[in-house]
Amino acid sequence: HAMGGCAIHFQSNYINKVKNEQRIFTLKPNNHELILTDHNHQIPITHKLSISKLNDTNFRQLLNALHIDLIFINHLLGYPTDKMFSWIKHAGIDYYFFVHDFHCLCPSFNLINHNKQYCNAETDPNVCQSCLEKLFPREQINIKSRRLAFESFLKSAKKVIAPSENTKNILLKYYRDIKVEVHEHTIDVQITRTYKENFLKNKHLNIAFVGAIGPEKGSNIIYELKDFIAKEHLPINIKVIGFTDRHGKPYKSNDGKFEVTGSYKVEHLSQLLADHQIALVVNSSICPETYSYTTSEVMLAGYPIITFNLGAPADRIKKHQCGWIVDKATSLDLLILLKRLNEHREEINEKAEKLRNLS
């Protein structure tokens, strides 16, 4: 799809890694067309395919003509899903299904319900149907039929691959008979450790939120926290290394206590954290992330992390004991922890020490 994020990051890294040894094509949706791209050229070659003119037979003929041996289902968002299921099954070619989010469980692929909260991976089809009618009132979605179709498609896959145990466990709540392999993503950029204990000596504790942060990533948490800090006159500065749904461009408040730096390149993240003398990073996602490249990048740079008790990031923090888990995904609960850490900054450095030998 064209929405960016983990799926596209994974795809780009994979193509760059293997394109000298393998012939690679991608298929991407674009309104009523599929864009076929041949990546084994200095400048990739693209072709437009009309969805209305494709069927089981000519799709199979297309793949045979391209000598396709294996299909990676990296995502199906934006595709005519039922047609893709049929075309791929009739092609008779092995396929892998990668679980980058929860689109195969629900059209709300991050499992955020109509109340704009994480649904706790609700499995009751009646509850889900009621929620979807509120989320997508103009669409005719039958969640039972949708899940049955996805379950059949996943069962026929050569492999179903999740990037974390947490993702696998959520998937198995819905599809118990699916075999799921776990392969964590790799960080293909060299990350330098830039955390310094001296950052804790600043009068104001500098905390960072990293990435493109919309509602599901906790943008409301950030702005509520900002208001709490201002109201209580706390010595805590918020730095967004990236942007939010409210501030898409660089921004700095008059008092300097809230700053949004704007888009960045991954290879510059570590230095940006150091430039802003960050003491710790907060992952504010209010729904379970299946992997979170950002969490791993921040850890490799040596910075302790606070996260809510959700998804792969929380599991990673528990495994390496390099941060703090907040049970309730609220700005108030986050504030309580930050106030304590501001008073006991030695705790932050103790967590940072856990990351010293991470690779």
C-alpha positions as CSV (number, residue, x, y, z in Angstrom):
1,H,0.0,0.0,0.0
2,A,1.0,3.7,-0.1
3,M,0.5,4.6,3.5
4,G,4.1,4.1,4.7
5,G,4.9,2.5,8.0
6,C,6.3,-0.9,9.0
7,A,5.1,-2.8,6.0
8,I,6.7,-0.5,3.5
9,H,9.9,-0.2,5.6
10,F,10.2,-4.0,5.7
11,Q,9.5,-4.2,1.9
12,S,12.1,-1.6,1.0
13,N,14.8,-3.2,3.2
14,Y,14.1,-6.6,1.8
15,I,14.2,-5.5,-1.8
16,N,17.5,-3.7,-1.3
17,K,18.9,-6.8,0.4
18,V,18.1,-9.4,-2.3
19,K,17.5,-7.6,-5.6
20,N,21.0,-8.5,-6.9
21,E,20.3,-12.2,-6.4
22,Q,16.6,-12.4,-7.1
23,R,14.2,-11.1,-9.7
24,I,11.6,-8.9,-7.9
25,F,8.3,-7.5,-8.9
26,T,5.8,-5.6,-6.7
27,L,2.1,-5.2,-7.1
28,K,0.5,-2.1,-5.5
29,P,-3.1,-0.9,-5.6
30,N,-4.0,2.5,-7.2
31,N,-7.7,3.2,-7.4
32,H,-9.0,0.8,-10.1
33,E,-5.6,-0.4,-11.1
34,L,-2.7,-2.5,-9.9
35,I,0.7,-1.1,-10.5
36,L,3.2,-3.8,-11.4
37,T,6.9,-2.7,-10.9
38,D,10.0,-4.5,-12.1
39,H,12.7,-3.6,-9.6
40,N,15.7,-5.2,-11.3
41,H,16.6,-2.1,-13.3
42,Q,18.5,1.0,-12.3
43,I,15.2,2.9,-12.8
44,P,12.3,0.5,-11.9
45,I,9.9,-0.2,-14.8
46,T,6.1,0.1,-14.1
47,H,3.0,-1.2,-15.8
48,K,-0.6,-0.5,-15.1
49,L,-3.1,-3.3,-14.9
50,S,-6.9,-2.7,-14.9
51,I,-8.5,-4.6,-12.1
52,S,-11.7,-5.0,-14.0
53,K,-9.9,-6.9,-16.8
54,L,-8.1,-9.3,-14.5
55,N,-9.4,-12.7,-13.7
56,D,-8.1,-16.1,-12.3
57,T,-6.9,-17.2,-15.7
58,N,-5.0,-14.1,-17.0
59,F,-3.6,-13.4,-13.5
60,R,-2.1,-16.9,-13.5
61,Q,-0.8,-16.4,-17.0
62,L,0.8,-13.1,-16.0
63,L,2.7,-14.7,-13.0
64,N,3.8,-17.6,-15.2
65,A,5.1,-15.2,-17.9
66,L,7.1,-13.4,-15.2
67,H,8.4,-16.8,-13.9
68,I,7.2,-16.0,-10.4
69,D,8.2,-18.8,-7.9
70,L,7.0,-17.2,-4.7
71,I,4.5,-14.5,-3.6
72,F,5.0,-12.3,-0.6
73,I,1.7,-11.0,0.7
74,N,3.1,-7.9,2.4
75,H,-0.3,-6.2,2.9
76,L,-3.8,-6.3,1.3
77,L,-5.0,-2.8,2.3
78,G,-6.5,-1.1,-0.7
79,Y,-6.7,-4.2,-2.8
80,P,-9.9,-5.9,-4.0
81,T,-9.4,-8.5,-1.2
82,D,-11.8,-11.2,-2.4
83,K,-10.4,-11.1,-5.9
84,M,-6.8,-11.2,-4.6
85,F,-7.7,-14.3,-2.6
86,S,-9.1,-16.0,-5.7
87,W,-6.4,-15.0,-8.1
88,I,-3.5,-16.0,-5.8
89,K,-5.1,-19.3,-4.9
90,H,-5.8,-20.2,-8.5
91,A,-2.2,-19.2,-9.5
92,G,-1.0,-22.3,-7.8
93,I,2.2,-20.6,-6.5
94,D,3.4,-20.7,-2.9
95,Y,2.8,-17.6,-0.9
96,Y,4.0,-16.2,2.4
97,F,1.7,-13.9,4.4
98,F,3.4,-11.2,6.6
99,V,1.4,-9.9,9.5
100,H,2.4,-6.2,9.8
101,D,-0.8,-5.1,11.6
102,F,-4.2,-6.6,12.3
103,H,-5.9,-6.0,8.9
104,C,-6.5,-9.8,8.6
105,L,-8.5,-9.6,11.8
106,C,-10.5,-6.4,11.4
107,P,-10.9,-3.5,8.9
108,S,-9.8,-1.3,11.8
109,F,-6.3,-2.7,11.3
110,N,-4.9,-1.2,14.6
111,L,-7.9,-2.6,16.6
112,I,-9.0,0.9,17.6
113,N,-12.8,0.7,18.1
114,H,-15.6,3.2,17.6
115,N,-14.8,4.7,21.0
116,K,-11.3,5.5,19.7
117,Q,-9.8,3.0,22.2
118,Y,-8.0,-0.3,21.8
119,C,-10.7,-3.0,21.8
120,N,-8.4,-5.5,23.6
121,A,-8.5,-7.8,20.6
122,E,-12.3,-8.5,20.9
123,T,-13.2,-11.7,19.2
124,D,-17.0,-11.8,19.7
125,P,-18.4,-11.3,16.1
126,N,-21.5,-9.7,17.4
127,V,-19.6,-7.0,19.3
128,C,-17.3,-6.5,16.4
129,Q,-20.1,-6.2,13.9
130,S,-21.8,-3.5,16.0
131,C,-18.5,-1.6,16.3
132,L,-17.8,-1.8,12.5
133,E,-21.2,-0.5,11.7
134,K,-20.3,2.7,13.7
135,L,-16.8,2.9,12.3
136,F,-17.7,2.3,8.7
137,P,-21.4,3.2,8.3
138,R,-21.2,3.4,4.5
139,E,-19.6,0.0,4.0
140,Q,-21.3,-3.4,4.0
141,I,-18.9,-5.4,6.1
142,N,-19.8,-8.9,7.4
143,I,-17.1,-9.6,10.0
144,K,-17.9,-13.3,10.2
145,S,-17.6,-13.8,6.4
146,R,-14.5,-11.6,6.3
147,R,-12.7,-13.6,9.0
148,L,-13.7,-16.9,7.4
149,A,-12.2,-15.8,4.1
150,F,-9.0,-14.6,5.7
151,E,-8.7,-17.8,7.8
152,S,-9.0,-19.9,4.6
153,F,-6.4,-17.8,2.9
154,L,-4.0,-18.0,5.8
155,K,-4.4,-21.8,6.1
156,S,-3.4,-22.1,2.4
157,A,-0.2,-20.0,2.9
158,K,3.2,-21.7,2.7
159,K,4.1,-19.6,5.7
160,V,2.4,-17.0,8.0
161,I,5.1,-14.8,9.5
162,A,4.7,-12.4,12.4
163,P,7.3,-10.0,13.7
164,S,6.8,-10.7,17.4
165,E,5.4,-13.3,19.8
166,N,2.8,-10.7,20.9
167,T,1.4,-10.4,17.3
168,K,1.4,-14.2,17.0
169,N,-0.6,-14.6,20.2
170,I,-3.2,-12.0,19.1
171,L,-3.6,-13.7,15.7
172,L,-4.1,-17.1,17.4
173,K,-7.0,-15.7,19.4
174,Y,-8.9,-15.5,16.2
175,Y,-7.4,-18.3,14.0
176,R,-6.4,-21.1,16.4
177,D,-5.4,-23.6,13.6
178,I,-3.0,-21.3,11.8
179,K,0.7,-22.1,12.1
180,V,2.6,-18.8,12.7
181,E,6.3,-18.3,12.6
182,V,8.0,-15.4,14.4
183,H,10.8,-13.5,12.7
184,E,11.7,-10.2,14.2
185,H,12.6,-7.4,11.8
186,T,16.2,-6.3,11.5
187,I,17.6,-2.8,11.7
188,D,19.5,-2.2,8.5
189,V,21.0,1.2,9.5
190,Q,24.0,1.6,11.8
191,I,22.8,3.1,15.0
192,T,25.4,4.8,17.3
193,R,24.9,4.9,21.1
194,T,24.6,8.6,21.9
195,Y,22.9,8.6,25.4
196,K,24.9,10.5,28.0
197,E,24.4,10.4,31.8
198,N,25.1,14.1,31.7
199,F,21.7,14.7,30.1
200,L,20.2,13.9,33.5
201,K,21.9,16.9,35.1
202,N,19.8,19.4,33.2
203,K,17.4,21.5,35.3
204,H,14.6,20.4,33.0
205,L,14.1,16.7,32.2
206,N,14.0,16.3,28.4
207,I,11.7,13.5,27.2
208,A,11.1,12.6,23.6
209,F,8.3,11.1,21.5
210,V,9.6,9.7,18.2
211,G,8.1,9.2,14.8
212,A,4.9,10.1,12.9
213,I,2.4,10.3,15.8
214,G,-1.3,10.3,15.1
215,P,-4.2,9.3,17.4
216,E,-3.4,5.6,17.4
217,K,0.2,6.4,18.2
218,G,-0.9,8.5,21.2
219,S,-0.9,12.1,19.9
220,N,-3.7,12.9,22.4
221,I,-1.6,11.5,25.2
222,I,1.2,14.0,24.2
223,Y,-0.9,17.1,24.2
224,E,-2.7,16.2,27.4
225,L,0.7,15.6,29.0
226,K,1.9,18.9,27.7
227,D,-1.1,20.6,29.4
228,F,-0.6,18.8,32.7
229,I,3.1,19.8,32.8
230,A,2.2,23.4,32.1
231,K,-0.5,23.5,34.7
232,E,1.8,22.0,37.4
233,H,4.8,24.0,36.3
234,L,6.9,20.8,36.1
235,P,10.6,20.9,35.0
236,I,9.9,18.6,32.1
237,N,10.3,19.5,28.4
238,I,8.6,17.5,25.6
239,K,10.5,17.0,22.3
240,V,8.7,15.3,19.4
241,I,11.4,13.9,17.1
242,G,9.2,13.7,14.1
243,F,5.7,15.2,13.7
244,T,2.2,14.8,14.9
245,D,-1.3,15.0,13.4
246,R,-1.5,18.5,14.9
247,H,2.0,19.7,14.0
248,G,3.2,18.4,10.7
249,K,6.0,20.9,10.5
250,P,8.7,22.1,13.0
251,Y,7.2,24.0,15.9
252,K,8.5,25.4,19.2
253,S,6.3,26.9,21.9
254,N,7.1,30.3,23.2
255,D,8.4,29.0,26.5
256,G,10.5,26.3,24.7
257,K,9.0,23.5,26.8
258,F,7.3,21.8,23.8
259,E,9.0,21.3,20.5
260,V,8.3,19.4,17.3
261,T,11.4,18.9,15.1
262,G,9.8,17.6,11.9
263,S,10.6,14.7,9.6
264,Y,14.0,13.0,10.0
265,K,16.0,10.3,8.4
266,V,16.6,7.1,10.5
267,E,20.4,7.5,10.3
268,H,20.1,10.9,12.0
269,L,17.8,9.8,14.8
270,S,20.5,9.0,17.3
271,Q,22.3,12.3,16.9
272,L,18.9,14.2,17.1
273,L,18.3,12.5,20.5
274,A,21.7,13.6,21.7
275,D,21.3,17.2,20.3
276,H,18.2,17.6,22.4
277,Q,19.9,16.0,25.4
278,I,17.1,13.5,25.8
279,A,16.9,11.6,29.1
280,L,14.3,9.0,28.0
281,V,11.9,8.2,25.2
282,V,8.1,7.6,25.5
283,N,6.3,5.2,23.2
284,S,2.7,6.5,23.5
285,S,0.9,4.0,21.2
286,I,-2.6,3.2,22.6
287,C,-2.9,0.0,20.6
288,P,-0.5,-3.0,20.2
289,E,2.3,-2.4,17.7
290,T,3.3,-5.6,15.9
291,Y,7.0,-4.6,16.0
292,S,8.0,-0.9,16.1
293,Y,11.2,-0.2,14.4
294,T,11.4,3.1,16.3
295,T,11.6,1.2,19.7
296,S,14.5,-0.8,18.5
297,E,16.3,2.2,17.0
298,V,16.0,4.1,20.3
299,M,17.2,1.2,22.3
300,L,20.3,0.8,20.1
301,A,21.0,4.5,20.6
302,G,21.0,3.8,24.4
303,Y,17.9,5.6,25.6
304,P,15.5,4.1,28.2
305,I,11.9,3.8,27.1
306,I,8.5,4.2,28.7
307,T,5.6,2.4,27.0
308,F,2.1,1.3,27.8
309,N,1.5,-2.4,28.5
310,L,0.7,-3.2,24.8
311,G,2.2,-5.0,21.9
312,A,5.8,-5.9,20.9
313,P,7.4,-2.7,22.4
314,A,6.3,-3.7,25.9
315,D,7.6,-7.2,25.5
316,R,10.9,-5.9,24.3
317,I,11.2,-3.5,27.3
318,K,10.4,-6.3,29.7
319,K,12.9,-8.6,28.1
320,H,15.8,-6.1,28.3
321,Q,14.6,-4.4,31.5
322,C,15.5,-1.1,29.9
323,G,12.5,1.0,30.7
324,W,9.1,1.2,32.4
325,I,5.7,-0.3,31.6
326,V,2.6,1.9,32.4
327,D,-0.4,-0.4,32.8
328,K,-3.1,2.1,31.9
329,A,-2.8,4.0,28.6
330,T,-3.6,7.4,30.0
331,S,-1.7,10.7,30.1
332,L,-2.3,10.9,33.9
333,D,-0.7,7.6,34.6
334,L,2.2,8.5,32.4
335,L,2.5,11.9,34.3
336,I,2.7,10.1,37.7
337,L,5.6,8.0,36.5
338,L,7.4,11.0,34.9
339,K,7.1,13.0,38.1
340,R,8.7,10.2,40.1
341,L,11.6,9.8,37.6
342,N,12.2,13.5,37.6
343,E,12.8,13.2,41.4
344,H,14.8,10.0,41.1
345,R,16.8,10.5,37.9
346,E,19.3,7.8,38.9
347,E,16.6,5.2,37.9
348,I,16.9,6.5,34.4
349,N,20.6,5.9,34.2
350,E,20.2,2.4,35.7
351,K,17.9,1.5,32.9
352,A,20.2,3.0,30.3
353,E,23.0,0.8,31.6
354,K,20.9,-2.3,30.6
355,L,21.3,-1.1,26.9
356,R,25.0,-0.6,26.9
357,N,25.8,-4.0,25.3
358,L,22.7,-4.2,23.1
359,S,23.4,-5.0,19.4
